Amino acid sequence: MKYYLGVDGGGSKTYALVADDRGRVVGKGKSGNGNHQIDREVARRSIREATEMALADAGVSREQVASACFGLAGADREADFRILRPMIAELGFAKHEIHCDTIIAMRAGTSRPYGVVLICGSGTNGAGLNPAGESLQVGGFTYMTGDFGGGMALAVEAFRTVIRAWDGREEATALTPLVLAETGYATVEEMFHDYLDRDLQPPLSLAKLLFEAAEGGDAAAQAILRKQGEESGLQASALIRRLGMSDETFDVVMAGSILTRGKGDWVHAGIRKAVAAAAPKASVVKLAVEPVVGALWLAFEADGPLPETARETLKDAAEFEAI
């Protein structure tokens, strides 16, 4: 019997699954940070620990693994792969591949082995994989290198909108009482000076206040969320065009808390509009499956078509602990 290994290495955790050739999960493992950009040696240990835990749980040797797929945060550029290739090779799997974790999230969110993924959690990122197997990443770095948005940036937008309303550059906004309550200040003036005096940064939690204010009809909050949607839409359009997928039927998978948990349609509408213009046969869907499942499915597909039983077994696996 053949076995397959899928690994999802993120900044706070690393998950691993081993499945048999019918798609039944027979081993699981987990560990800590798997992002080499945060700490290379910790990532090395975490990936190894989660992998060996899953193999031991399954009672399977690495020689019995027909194919392994590692979806790793921080696998963004060739400079990253020069670090990751030897790190993963030393695990001893004869056949393995390395993807950015965006690609395994895409695979987990669609029934096809190709598509586009937009991520907007604390940061933002976009990636795609076309039917020919060509992959591409757009964004995922910094504002200076072209990105806009993600939760941290949206929190700053909420904060500065309150400041600009207070000093007269913008109209009054419903964000003001929400931000003051969240940050614990009595007045905007008090908050303004304390943030400058102590060189503070707005907390990530301010991002969710944009959705609350927008639902209440606040024009400033709605405008910020629409801009996020337009920017994510631009990422999707660029990926579709550059991967030659304009005439394909595929899914654009939305992942990350801003895209999957944010209320209202201010962000999603911009994405749908851009995708409809770039690829009329594409669908926009929310990620509802644990990304490590995408790594496992890609491991299968590196060895042949994904068995239907493998897809059926895990297509509703929303939480790693429940697998």
C-alpha positions as CSV (number, residue, x, y, z in Angstrom):
1,M,0.0,0.0,0.0
2,K,1.2,3.5,-0.8
3,Y,1.1,6.4,1.7
4,Y,1.1,10.2,1.2
5,L,2.2,13.0,3.5
6,G,1.0,16.6,3.6
7,V,2.6,19.3,5.8
8,D,1.4,22.8,6.6
9,G,4.1,24.9,8.2
10,G,2.8,28.3,9.5
11,G,4.2,31.0,11.7
12,S,2.5,29.6,14.9
13,K,2.1,25.9,14.1
14,T,3.0,23.0,11.9
15,Y,0.5,20.3,11.0
16,A,1.2,17.0,9.2
17,L,-1.1,14.3,7.9
18,V,-0.4,10.8,6.6
19,A,-3.0,9.1,4.5
20,D,-3.2,5.7,2.7
21,D,-3.8,5.4,-1.0
22,R,-7.6,5.4,-0.4
23,G,-7.3,8.8,1.3
24,R,-7.9,7.6,4.8
25,V,-5.9,9.6,7.4
26,V,-3.8,7.1,9.4
27,G,-1.4,9.5,11.1
28,K,-1.3,13.1,12.5
29,G,1.5,15.3,13.9
30,K,1.8,18.8,15.0
31,S,4.5,21.2,16.3
32,G,5.3,24.9,16.5
33,N,6.5,27.6,14.1
34,G,7.3,26.2,10.6
35,N,8.2,29.6,9.0
36,H,12.0,29.8,8.4
37,Q,11.7,33.6,8.1
38,I,10.8,33.8,11.8
39,D,13.4,31.4,13.0
40,R,15.2,28.9,10.7
41,E,16.3,26.4,13.3
42,V,12.9,26.4,15.1
43,A,11.2,25.9,11.7
44,R,13.6,23.0,10.9
45,R,12.8,21.3,14.2
46,S,9.1,21.9,14.0
47,I,8.7,20.5,10.5
48,R,10.7,17.4,11.4
49,E,8.9,16.9,14.7
50,A,5.4,17.2,13.1
51,T,6.4,14.9,10.2
52,E,8.0,12.2,12.4
53,M,5.0,12.4,14.8
54,A,2.6,11.7,11.9
55,L,4.7,8.8,10.6
56,A,5.0,7.2,14.0
57,D,1.2,7.7,14.6
58,A,0.6,5.9,11.2
59,G,3.2,3.2,11.8
60,V,4.7,4.1,8.4
61,S,8.3,4.5,7.4
62,R,9.4,7.4,5.2
63,E,10.4,4.8,2.5
64,Q,6.7,3.8,2.3
65,V,5.6,7.4,1.5
66,A,5.1,7.6,-2.3
67,S,4.9,11.4,-2.3
68,A,5.1,14.3,0.2
69,C,4.1,17.9,-0.1
70,F,5.3,20.7,2.2
71,G,3.2,23.9,2.2
72,L,5.4,26.4,4.0
73,A,4.9,30.0,5.1
74,G,7.8,32.1,4.0
75,A,8.4,30.0,0.8
76,D,8.0,33.2,-1.3
77,R,11.1,33.7,-3.4
78,E,14.0,31.8,-4.8
79,A,16.1,33.1,-1.9
80,D,13.7,31.2,0.4
81,F,13.7,28.0,-1.7
82,R,17.5,28.0,-1.5
83,I,17.1,27.6,2.3
84,L,14.1,25.3,2.2
85,R,15.2,22.7,-0.4
86,P,18.1,21.3,1.7
87,M,16.1,21.6,4.9
88,I,13.3,19.4,3.4
89,A,15.7,17.1,1.5
90,E,17.3,16.1,4.8
91,L,14.0,14.6,5.9
92,G,14.7,11.7,3.5
93,F,11.6,11.5,1.3
94,A,12.5,10.2,-2.2
95,K,9.7,12.2,-3.8
96,H,8.6,15.5,-2.4
97,E,7.7,19.1,-3.3
98,I,7.6,22.4,-1.6
99,H,5.0,25.1,-2.1
100,C,4.2,28.4,-0.4
101,D,1.4,27.9,2.1
102,T,-0.9,30.0,-0.2
103,I,-0.9,27.2,-2.7
104,I,-2.1,24.5,-0.3
105,A,-4.8,26.9,0.9
106,M,-5.9,27.3,-2.7
107,R,-5.9,23.5,-3.2
108,A,-7.9,22.9,0.0
109,G,-10.6,25.4,-1.1
110,T,-11.3,24.0,-4.5
111,S,-12.3,20.6,-6.1
112,R,-9.7,21.3,-8.9
113,P,-5.9,20.9,-8.8
114,Y,-5.5,24.5,-10.0
115,G,-7.0,27.9,-9.2
116,V,-6.3,31.3,-7.5
117,V,-6.1,32.1,-3.8
118,L,-6.4,35.5,-2.1
119,I,-5.4,35.7,1.5
120,C,-6.3,38.6,3.8
121,G,-5.7,37.9,7.4
122,S,-3.2,40.0,9.5
123,G,-1.4,40.5,6.1
124,T,-2.3,40.0,2.5
125,N,-1.1,37.7,-0.2
126,G,-2.2,36.2,-3.6
127,A,-1.1,33.2,-5.6
128,G,-2.3,30.9,-8.3
129,L,-1.6,27.6,-10.0
130,N,-2.7,27.1,-13.6
131,P,-3.6,23.8,-15.3
132,A,-0.1,23.5,-16.8
133,G,1.3,23.5,-13.2
134,E,2.8,27.0,-13.4
135,S,2.5,28.9,-10.1
136,L,2.8,32.6,-9.4
137,Q,2.6,34.9,-6.3
138,V,1.5,38.5,-6.4
139,G,2.0,40.5,-3.2
140,G,2.6,39.2,0.3
141,F,5.5,41.5,1.2
142,T,5.1,45.2,2.2
143,Y,3.3,48.4,1.3
144,M,6.6,49.6,-0.2
145,T,6.6,46.7,-2.6
146,G,3.0,47.3,-3.8
147,D,0.7,45.7,-1.2
148,F,-2.3,47.4,0.4
149,G,-4.4,46.0,3.3
150,G,-4.5,43.0,5.5
151,G,-5.7,43.3,9.1
152,M,-2.7,45.2,10.4
153,A,-2.9,47.8,7.6
154,L,-6.7,48.1,8.0
155,A,-6.2,48.7,11.8
156,V,-3.9,51.7,10.9
157,E,-6.5,52.9,8.4
158,A,-9.2,52.9,11.1
159,F,-6.9,54.6,13.6
160,R,-5.8,57.4,11.2
161,T,-9.4,58.0,10.0
162,V,-10.4,58.8,13.6
163,I,-7.4,61.1,14.0
164,R,-8.2,62.9,10.7
165,A,-11.9,63.3,11.8
166,W,-10.7,64.7,15.1
167,D,-8.3,67.3,13.6
168,G,-10.8,68.4,10.9
169,R,-9.3,66.8,7.8
170,E,-12.3,64.4,7.4
171,E,-15.9,64.3,8.4
172,A,-17.0,62.8,11.7
173,T,-17.0,59.0,11.7
174,A,-18.7,56.3,13.7
175,L,-15.3,54.7,14.1
176,T,-14.4,57.3,16.8
177,P,-16.3,55.8,19.7
178,L,-15.5,52.3,18.6
179,V,-11.8,52.9,18.5
180,L,-11.7,54.8,21.8
181,A,-13.6,52.0,23.5
182,E,-11.2,49.4,22.0
183,T,-8.0,51.3,22.9
184,G,-9.3,52.4,26.3
185,Y,-9.0,56.2,26.0
186,A,-11.5,58.8,27.0
187,T,-10.7,61.2,24.1
188,V,-9.1,61.2,20.7
189,E,-6.7,63.9,21.9
190,E,-5.5,61.7,24.8
191,M,-5.1,58.7,22.4
192,F,-3.2,60.9,19.8
193,H,-0.6,62.1,22.3
194,D,-0.1,58.8,24.1
195,Y,0.5,57.0,20.8
196,L,3.1,59.6,19.7
197,D,4.7,59.8,23.1
198,R,5.2,56.0,23.4
199,D,5.6,55.2,19.7
200,L,2.6,52.8,19.8
201,Q,1.1,50.9,16.9
202,P,-2.7,50.4,16.5
203,P,-3.8,47.0,17.6
204,L,-4.9,44.4,15.0
205,S,-8.3,44.3,16.7
206,L,-9.2,47.7,15.2
207,A,-9.6,46.1,11.8
208,K,-12.9,44.3,12.8
209,L,-14.3,47.7,13.9
210,L,-14.4,48.7,10.2
211,F,-17.0,46.1,9.6
212,E,-19.1,47.2,12.6
213,A,-19.0,50.8,11.5
214,A,-19.7,50.0,7.9
215,E,-22.8,48.0,8.8
216,G,-24.0,51.0,10.7
217,G,-23.7,53.1,7.5
218,D,-20.4,54.9,8.2
219,A,-19.1,56.2,4.8
220,A,-15.4,56.3,5.8
221,A,-15.4,52.6,7.0
222,Q,-17.2,51.5,3.9
223,A,-14.7,53.3,1.7
224,I,-11.7,51.6,3.4
225,L,-13.3,48.2,3.0
226,R,-14.2,48.8,-0.6
227,K,-10.5,49.8,-1.2
228,Q,-9.5,46.5,0.3
229,G,-11.8,44.7,-2.0
230,E,-10.5,46.6,-5.0
231,E,-6.9,45.8,-4.1
232,S,-7.6,42.1,-3.6
233,G,-9.4,42.2,-6.9
234,L,-6.4,43.7,-8.6
235,Q,-4.3,40.8,-7.2
236,A,-6.7,38.3,-8.6
237,S,-6.8,40.0,-12.0
238,A,-3.0,40.1,-12.2
239,L,-2.7,36.4,-11.3
240,I,-5.4,35.3,-13.8
241,R,-3.9,37.4,-16.6
242,R,-0.3,36.4,-16.0
243,L,-1.1,32.7,-15.6
244,G,-3.2,32.7,-18.8
245,M,-6.4,31.6,-17.0
246,S,-8.9,34.1,-18.5
247,D,-10.8,31.4,-20.4
248,E,-10.6,28.7,-17.7
249,T,-13.2,27.4,-15.3
250,F,-11.7,27.5,-11.7
251,D,-12.2,28.8,-8.2
252,V,-10.8,32.0,-6.6
253,V,-10.5,30.9,-3.0
254,M,-10.7,33.6,-0.3
255,A,-8.8,32.9,2.9
256,G,-7.9,34.8,6.0
257,S,-10.1,36.3,8.7
258,I,-10.8,39.6,6.8
259,L,-12.2,37.6,3.8
260,T,-13.9,34.7,5.6
261,R,-15.2,36.4,8.8
262,G,-15.7,40.0,7.8
263,K,-19.4,41.1,7.8
264,G,-21.1,42.7,4.8
265,D,-20.2,42.7,1.2
266,W,-17.9,45.7,0.9
267,V,-14.7,43.7,0.4
268,H,-16.2,40.7,-1.5
269,A,-18.0,42.9,-4.0
270,G,-14.8,44.3,-5.4
271,I,-13.2,40.9,-5.7
272,R,-16.2,39.4,-7.5
273,K,-16.3,42.4,-9.9
274,A,-12.6,42.1,-10.8
275,V,-12.8,38.3,-11.2
276,A,-15.9,38.5,-13.4
277,A,-14.1,40.9,-15.7
278,A,-10.8,38.9,-15.8
279,A,-12.2,35.3,-16.0
280,P,-16.0,35.1,-16.6
281,K,-16.2,31.4,-15.9
282,A,-14.4,31.6,-12.5
283,S,-16.2,31.4,-9.2
284,V,-15.3,33.2,-5.9
285,V,-15.5,30.9,-2.9
286,K,-14.5,31.0,0.8
287,L,-12.0,28.6,2.2
288,A,-13.8,26.2,4.5
289,V,-11.2,23.3,4.7
290,E,-8.1,23.0,6.9
291,P,-5.1,24.0,4.6
292,V,-3.0,20.9,5.5
293,V,-5.7,18.9,3.6
294,G,-4.6,20.9,0.5
295,A,-1.0,19.8,1.1
296,L,-2.1,16.1,1.3
297,W,-4.2,16.4,-1.9
298,L,-1.2,17.9,-3.7
299,A,1.0,15.0,-2.5
300,F,-1.5,12.6,-4.1
301,E,-1.6,14.6,-7.3
302,A,2.1,14.6,-7.7
303,D,1.8,10.8,-8.0
304,G,-1.4,10.7,-10.1
305,P,-5.0,11.8,-10.0
306,L,-6.6,12.4,-6.6
307,P,-8.8,9.4,-5.7
308,E,-12.4,10.4,-5.2
309,T,-12.4,8.7,-1.9
310,A,-9.5,10.9,-0.7
311,R,-11.5,14.0,-1.6
312,E,-14.7,12.8,-0.1
313,T,-13.0,11.8,3.1
314,L,-11.6,15.3,3.8
315,K,-13.6,17.8,1.8
316,D,-15.5,18.9,5.0
317,A,-12.4,18.9,7.3
318,A,-12.6,22.4,8.7
319,E,-10.5,21.8,11.8
320,F,-7.2,19.9,12.2
321,E,-8.2,18.5,15.6
322,A,-11.4,17.0,14.2
323,I,-9.6,15.1,11.4
